[in-house]
Amino acid sequence: MRKSFSRFGWGTLFCLAVLSGACSDDTNSNNASNNSNNAQKTDSGTTDSGAIDPTDATDKLDAVSPTDATNQGDTNVPPIEEGCINHYQRICDEQCVNIKVDPDNCGACGTECAADEACAGGACSATCGKNEQICDRSCVDTKSDSNHCGTCGTVCDDGKGCNAGVCVPAIDLSQARACEGGGPPVQFDWDGEQDRCSGNVAEAAFRWAMCGCSDTSLTGGLKTDAFDSTLGPYVPGILGGGVGINGTLKSTQNMDIGGSLWVGDTSTGALNAQGIVHIDLRVGGRASITGGLQVSGDAAVGSYNAGGSTFAVGRTLTVPAGATMGGIATYQDLQRAPVNVPMPCACDAEQIIPIAAMVEGARTKNDNALIDLDANALSAVNAPRRLDLPCGNYFLNGINVGADITIMAHGRTALYIKGSVTSQHLTIKAMPGAEIDVFIDGEVHTGGLVFGSQHFPAATRLYLGGAEGLKVTKDVNIGGFVYAYPGVMHITQDVDVYGGIFANELIVNAPLAIHYDRQIQRVGDSCPGTNPDPDPDPNPDADAGTTPDAGPGSDASTPGSDASTPGDTGTTPDPGNQCVRFEGACGSSSDCCAPLLCDQGTCGVNRCLVTGESCVYDSDCCGQICAKASGATNGVCIAN
């Protein structure tokens, strides 16, 4: 029987909009304590000098690491079918259809939604997501859908497209290029070197729900969880969604981290926080606990000071010999061993995605001429206010529109924008079944932002290279992944992010919730062959298998090379100079890119659940059976 921890309830879910959004109550009422099944030991503040042998650390970690959410080695997600663009599509009646949105093939071929329902994220529902309504049994954003513009059934005339709920002058080039199967996978010109496939780049960049290169301040609270957009709509409370910070992390409000939390800083101010971490905790320096901190799995810290609160560890607590242990701590086992936490986020100069160079390269190497796209099409104040693009790589000289603007991708599309983007409201989306990567070497200044879809966040990726990053004053709806370096992600209003965030600096002054989409770890499946490592490890042998706290991916800052390509299970991993990505072969968790775990020879974000544990998908369970009551989203595993 494989070991696993129980799934825990979430309580009330924060609004997870990186800038604004409405809160909703969590439907999962399971509030079991993470320590309820563990015989705890208590430490009231000692300097125990007992030592352990750390050489077998990775195997020990692999044996006791707690459950992360679903979909490790997932039999529910078949390979991409030939002729279809991604995992969201299936061949039904000899055609590729998107089972996330097709009301006649909702979630599976032949599953039909009723007349008063819509196909919402692969499940028939009487309700839709934020800013959507049901039109013709589909969930529609009437602010950007040219077939339902403003109201259901309002179709925009030729030469016009829907923007802000109104049919406006548009540049529709979506049919200007044949894109069979969505077109070929997008290849980036990586700073003048060999091309990189967009899917592999995204997999490497977004392994964490939130990753920060420098000191991070959270004064509004943080909640993370996860889901798999290929298996169904978002369901609150699924474990997953790790947080990695290379600098210090300070949170004055409760954190609720559905995955692991890694803090690489080694100072006495490395972590100052309170709340709960549902998987493992790794802190290079001192962990100062202000209002109680609960860790469901293992914890490894340079030292800790719990003050008048409690540091509750569900499994093994590792602290260096002689390090300070202040306040009350509970744990199942105490180990005295060195703690050396690899930097979780790939922030070294050679690891950063060269956004400015890629945009500049696209100035002369693009597909604009194939569709007759003027690079200055959106750079004038009186420019058309909607742009529809087919598959390919396209270049624009900035966007400076003193009004709302909508950009829609209809295939595998990459858009490179030179300079900043200024508008009253910006909408960037991919049509169902399409994908888009957007590279902007300046800032984004807009009064509102809609980016991607919460039904398939992994299909939209935004890379910002400006010093100021993203500035949005209100009305934010993010259903994708955002990368900002060297810029800042400054969150000042309640935000729900369906996807993930990577930023040089994170400042969160309002409740932030991130619903990590695991599908991002499969978007490289369509890439041809294997690609070279997008950010090679500058110190390949620094941590390989030497300390118990190294955990999943002792080479944590390296998002993998040839052996890390998803599906490449025939390659023996070498944890000394690479890490294996999602669904790749592994021998122990130290082989896998952090925060992935090795489970039965495969890297993934979860461990299977045993009989009686709460589940959402069949693939959650070791026995592949999640029994649910009719209409319920949560169930229990009924077989090991």
N, C-alpha and C positions, 0 to 999 in steps of 0.2 A: 504493500500500500504506500502511495506517495504521500509525504507529509504536506500539510497546508494549514493556513490559518483560516479562521472563520471570516466571512464577509461582515462588514460593519455598516451600520446605518449612518446616514449623513445629516439627519435633522433638516433644518431649513436651508435651502440652497441660496447662496449669495447671487446677485445679478452678475453675470460674467461678461460684461461688455467692456472692451478696453476703454470705452469712454462713456457709454450710457446704455441703459437697458432696464427692463422691468424685472423684478424679482418674482420667483414662483416658489411654491412650497414643494419640498421633496416628497415623493410618494412612498419612499422606502422608510418604514418605521422601525426597522430592526436596529436597536441601539445597544447591542451586546458589547460589553467591555472587551478590549483586546487582551486583557490579562485574565479573563474569567476562567480559562482552562489551564493556566500555568501556576505551578506551585512556586510562589515568589519568595525571594530572599530580600532582605532589607539592609541597606547601608546608610548609616546616619552621618557619614562624613568622616572617612578614615583616609590614611595614606598607605593602604595595604601594599606591600612590596612583593607579593607573590608573583612569580613569573610563569609563563607558559611557553611551550615550543610553538612558534608561529609557522613552521614549515608546511604544515598540513592545512593551512588556513582556508585555501580556496575550496577544498573538498568539504570542510566543515560548513562553510558558508552555504555551499550548494545544497547541503543536506537539510538546513534549517531555514533557508530563506522563505518568507511568508508568501502567501498568495498575492499575486497581482491579478488584474482582471482577466479578461477573456482572450481567447484566440491564439494561443501559442500552438504552432503546428496545426493550424485550424483546418479541420476537414470540411467546415462549412463554406470555405472560400476556395473554389476550384481555380485552376490556372486561367489566365486570360484566354478566352476562346479565340481561335484564329479568325481574323477579320474584324474583331471588336476592339475598341480602344482601351478598355480598362476593366477592372473587377466589377464595376457597377453594371456592366452589360452582360446579357446572356443571349444566346441564339434561340429565339422563339418563332416558330413558323417560318424558319429559314431566314430570319432577319435579326440583326442585332438590336435589342431593345434595352432601354435603361430601366431595370426593375426597381429602381428607387422612386420613379415617378410615373411609370406606365400603369394606369388604372386597370388595364386588362391583363397585365402581367406584373402584379405588385408583389415584390419580394421573391417571386418564382413564376415561371411560365404558367399561364393559365389561371392564375389567382386574380379574380375580378373583384373590384370594389363596387359597392352598391351605388345607386343613383345619387344618394345624398352624402357619399363619402369621397375622399380623395386619397391618392397614393402619396403618403407623406413619409419620405425616407425609407420606403420599402415595406410599409405597413398601411393597410386601409384604415382611415381615421376620419372622424367627423370634424376634426380641427386641424389647423396647419401651424407652421412656425411663425416666428415674429414677422410682422409686416406682410403676411400672406393671407389669402382667402381662397376658398374653393371656387374654381371655374372649370366647368366641363370635367368634373371628377379629378382635377389636378390642383395641386397647391400652387398658387400664382402670386407673384409680386406685381400688382397692377401698376406700380410705379416704373417698372422697367420691361414689362412683357408687351411686345408690339402687337400681339393677338388679343390682349385683354388690357388695354391701356386706360387706366383710370377706373374703368368698370369692366366687368365680365362681358366679353363679346365685342368690345370696341377695337376694331382692327385698324392699324395705321395704314394710310395710303402709300403707294410707291414714292420713294424719295423721302419718306419720313419714318421715324422710329420713336418708340416710347421712351420718354425721359421725364422723371418726376411726375409720372401719371398723365403726361400730355404728349400728343404726337407732335414732334418737332422736326426741323430739317436734319437729315441724317446722312452719313456716308455708309452705305451698306455694301460691303465688299465680300460678304460671307460666301457668295457663290462665284467669286471671281477666280477661284482656284479649286481644282478637283482634289478632294481630300478623302480618298477611299480609306475606310477604317479609321477616320479621324486624322489621317496623315501620319507621316513617320514620326518617331519620337524626336523631341526637340534636342538639338545638340548646341551647347554653348561654346563660343570661342573663349577659352579660359586664359585670359591674359596673354594671348598670342601663342599659347602652347596647344597641345592636343585637345581636341574638343571633348567636352564632358556632357554626358547625358543628363537631362534635367531631373529625371526621376532619381538617379543616384545622388545627385547634389542635394536634393531635398531630403532624402533619407538620412544623409550624413548630418545635415544642418538641424534637423528637428527630431532628435531622439528624446528630448525632454519636453514636457508641456510648457515649461518656462526655463530659459537659460539666461544667465546674466554674467557678463565678463567682469564687472567691477562691483563696488559696494552697492548694496541694494537696500532700499528703505520701503517698508510696507506700513503705512499708517491707517489703511482702510480695511485690512484683512484680506486673506487669500484662501480660496478653495479650489482644489483641482480634483478631477475625476477623469474617467476615460470612457470611450465607447468605440465600436468598430462600425464605421459608416457603411461597410459592405454587407453587414449582417442585419441592419435595421436602424430605426431612428434612435436618437439619443434617449437613454434611460438613466435617470439620476442614480448615483450611488455605486457605479461599477468601479472597482479598484483600478488604479493606474494613474498616469499623469504625474511623473516625477518632476522635481524641481532641482536644478543645479545652479549654484552660484560660485564663481571663482573668487570673489572678494568676500566681504563681510555681509551678513544678513541680519537686519534688525526689523522686528515686527512688533508693533505696539498693540495690535489686535490679534485675535485668535487666528491661527493658521489651521487649515484642514487639508492636509496633503494626501491625496489618494494613492500616490506612489511613494518612491524613495525621495529623501532630501539629502543632497550632498553639498557641503560648504567647504571649499578648498582652502580658505584663508587659515593661517596658522597663528594668528595673534590672539591675545587674551580677549579681544572683542569680536571673535569670529562669528558667534551666533548669540543673539539676544532675542528670545522668542518664547511663545507659548502656544499651546494647542495640541494637535495630534498629527502624527506621521504614520500612515497606515502600512508602510512597508519598512524599509531600513533607514537609519540615520547615520551619516558620516560627516564628521566635523574635524578639520585639521587642527584647529586651536581650541579655545575654551568655549563651552556652551553655557551661557548664562540664562537661567530659566526663571522667568519673572512671574508667571501665573500658572505654572504646571505644564509639563510637556509629557505626552504619552506617545510611545513608539511601539507599534505592534510587533515588529520583528527584532532584528539586532540593532545595536547602537555602538558606534566606535567614535570616541571623542578624545581630543588631546587632554582635556580636563573638563570639569564641570563645577558649577556653583548653582545649586537649586534654591538657595536662599531659604525663605519660609515656605516654598512650594515643594512639589514632588516631581521627581524625574522617574517616570514609570516605563520600564523597558520590558517588553513581552518575552524576549529571548535572552541573548547573550549581550552583556555590556562589556566592552573592551576599553581599557584606559591604560596608558603607559605606566610602568612602574615608577612610583614616587610622585606621580602627578596628583594635583589637588582634586579631592572628591568632597565637595562642600554641600551640605544639606542632605535631604532624605532622597535616597534612590531605591527603587525596587527592581528586581531582575530575577531571571531564572538561574543564570550563571554569570560569574564575574571572571574576566580574564585580564591579566596584566601583560600587555604586549605593546610594541611600538604601533603608533597610529600614523599612517602616512596616506592622506587622501589625494589621489590624483585629481587634477583640475577637471571638473566635469564638462566644461564648455570649451570648444575649440576656438580659442581667442588669440593664439600666437599669430604673428604677422603672416607666416606662411600658411596658416590655416584659414584665415579670413577670406570669404568670398570676394574676389576683386571686382566689385560692382562697377566702379568708375571705369576701369579698363575694359570691362565687358560691354558697357554702354558705348564707349568710344569706338571699340572695334566694330560694333553693330552699325555705326554711322556709314561705313562703306561696305560692310558685309551683311546684307539683309535681303529680304524678298519683296521690298516695296515695289520694285519695277514690275514684278509678276502680276500684281493686282492694281497697278497704277495708283499707289498711295503716296500722296504728297507728305513729306516729312514735316511740313509746317501746317498740316491740315487743322490742328487744334491749338495753334499758337496765337491766334488772333481773338480779340474779345468777341467779335461777331461771327466766330467760327460755328460750323454745325455742332450740335450738342449731343450727338450720338455717333458712335463708330462701331460697326460690326465687322469682325475680322475672321478670315478662314484660318486654316492651319498655316504654320510657317513662322519666320522670324521677322519682326517689323520694328521700324525705328521712327521716333517722333522727336522733333525739337521742342521739347517742353509742352506743357498744357497751361494755357493762360486764358481761361474762359470765365467771364464775370457772371456766371450762371451755373446751373446744374449741368453735369456731364455724365454720360453713360457709355461704358465700353464693354462690349460683349464678344467673347470668343466662341467660335463654332467648331473648333477642332483642337488639335494639339498646337497651341499657340504660345509664342513668346513675344513680349512687347518691351522694347528698350526706350526709355525716355531720358533725353539729355536735358539737364536742368531741373527746375522745380515744377511742381504741379499746384496750380492755384485755381480754385473754383468755389462756388457757394456750397455745392454738394457733389460728391464723387461716388459713382457706382461702377464697380468693376466685377464682372461675373463671367462664369463659363456656362454655356448652355448644358443641359443634362447630357452627359456622355462626353463632354469636351474637357480640356484642361488649359490653364493659362499660368505662365510665369511672367511676372512684371518686374523689371529692373529700372529703378529710378536713381540717378546719381546725385539728385538734390533732395530737397525736403518736400513733404506733402502738407500744404496749408489749405484746409477746407472746413467749411462749417458743418459738414456731416459726411459720413462715410458708410457705404455698404460695400463689403468686400466678400465675395464668395457666397456660399450657401451652407447652412447648418446641416443640410441633408448629405452633402459630399464635400467636407472641408478640404480633404487631401488634394482636391482637383485645382485649388487656387493657391498660389504662392506669391508673396510680395516681398521684394528685396529692396531696401532703402539704404543708399550710400551717403546721404547728406548728414552734415554735422548735427542738425537739429531733429533729424528723424521724422516723426509723425506728429503733427499738430492738428487735432480735431477738437472743436469746441463743444459739440453736442451730437446727438443722433448717430450713434455708432453701432453698427451691426456687422460683426466679423465672423465669417464662416470659412476661414482659411488660415494659412500660416504666414506669419510676419517676421522678417529678418531685418534688423536695423543696426548697422555698424558703419561708422563710429558714433552713430546718433543715439538719442535718448527716447525711450518710451515713457512718456509722462502721462499717467492716468489720473484724471481729476474727477471723473464721474463714474457711477456704477456701470460696469461693463461685463457682458457675457461673451467670451471668446470660444467659439467652436473651432478648435485647431490647436495652435500653439504659438509661442513667442520666443524669439532669440534676439537679445539686444545687448549693446555695449553697456548701457546703464538703464536701470529700471527704477522709476519713482512712482509709487502707487499710493495715492492719497484718497482713494475711494474703494469700496468693495470690488474686488476683482475675482472672477471665477473663470477657470479655463477647463473646457471639456476636450481633452486630448483625443484626437482621432487616430487610432492605431493604423489605419489604412496608409498613413504617410510612410510607414515602414515597408510598404509593398509597391510604392509608385515606381520603383526602378525595375519592376518585373518586365516591363515592356522594352527596356533598354537593350540594344543589340550587344551581345557578347558581354565582356567585362570591361570596366573602365579603370584607369589608374586612380590611385588614392587621391581624392580631392584635397586632403590636408594631412600629409604624412606627419607622423609623430617625430618631433625633433629629438626625443630622448627615448628610443624604443625599448631599452632594457631597464628603465628606471624602477619599475614596480612589479615586474612579472613574477607573480606568485610568491611574494615575500612576506606579505603582512595580511592578517585576517581582515583588516578593514578595507583592503583594496577592492574587494567585492567584485561585482560584475564588471568586467572590463578593466583589469589592472592597468591597461593602456587606455585609460578612460578618455583622454583627449583626442584619440584617433578614431574617426568614424570609418575605419576599415579600408581595405584595398581589395585586390582581386578576390580573395576568399570571402570577402564580406558581401558579395553580390547576393541578394535574396534568391533562394532557390539553389544556390551553388553548394549543395550538401555533400558533394563528392570531394571537396577540398579539405585536407586536414588543417585546422587552424594553427597558426603560430602566434601565441599570445605575446611573444617578445616584441613583435614589430607590427602587429595589426590586430584588429578586432573583428569579430563576425557579427553581422547585422541580423535583423529579424528573419527567423526561419532558416538561418544558416547552421551548418554543423558545428558542434562544440563538444569539448570534453569536460569542461567545468565552467562555472560562471565567469572565471577570470579570462576566458577566451572571448566573451561576448562584449560588445560595445555597451558601456554603461548607459542607461540603467537596466539593460536587458539581463535576464537570468538564463542559465542553462538548465533545461528541463528535458530529461530523457534524450540527450544528444542534440537538442535544437535550441537556438537562442530565441527568446520571446519575452514578453512582459508579464507573463503569468505562470502560475502553477495550477494544475488541475485541482478541482474541488472534489471532496469525497462525499459519501452518502450523508444527507441531512444538511449540507451547507447550501446557503442561498446562492442562486444562479440566475442568469438572464438568458444565456445561449446554451444550446446543447454542448458546444465546444468548451464551456466552462468546466464541465464535469469529466472526471477521469473515465467514467463509463459512458460518456457522450449522450447522456439522457438528463435533460432538465425538465422536470415535470411541473406544469403550470396549470392553474385553474383557468377556466374559459375566460378570455379577455384580459388575463393578468399579464404584466410585463415581467414580474419576478416569479421564480419558482424555487424548487429544491432539487438537488441531485439525488437520484434514487439508485445509483449504482456506482461502484468504484471502478 
